[in-house]
Amino acid sequence: MGQLCSGMALSGLLTASLAGILTLVPEAVFLAFVIYLAAFHSYLACANVTTWECLSWSKISYLRDWPRNLGSPFNIGLAKNLRLYFCYSLNPDDYFVWKMPKRRPDVNIV
């Protein structure tokens, strides 16, 4: 009787372990997606770029002539980008008006 109980316990343990392992695979995939999305959107917030601008740079009229290697023309620095992203005020007196730069920073006009 003792061997039968230990065999049943071992079988139950293996079944529980297999179920646990099979559950971990989708959880790991889901966690990888969440971590990727968090990292990607953190980059977008730091660079002051929308998802649309990041994925369709060449299709956007106001970015077509702006080199992608210069980053967003609306980038105002890491600290100010994050402040605008996280602490944006809906008060009309605090609205921030975005302006396209008059010239590219990589072109020297003498």
LINKA-V251427 format. One line per field, one symbol per residue. ss: DSSP state (H for helix, E for strand, - for the rest). A space follows every 10 residues. Layout:
ss = ???
This chain:
ss = -HHHHHHHHH HHHHHHHHHH HHHHHHHHHH HHHHHHHHHH HHHHHHH--- HHHHH-HHH- -------HHH -------HHH HHHHHH---- -HHH------ ----------
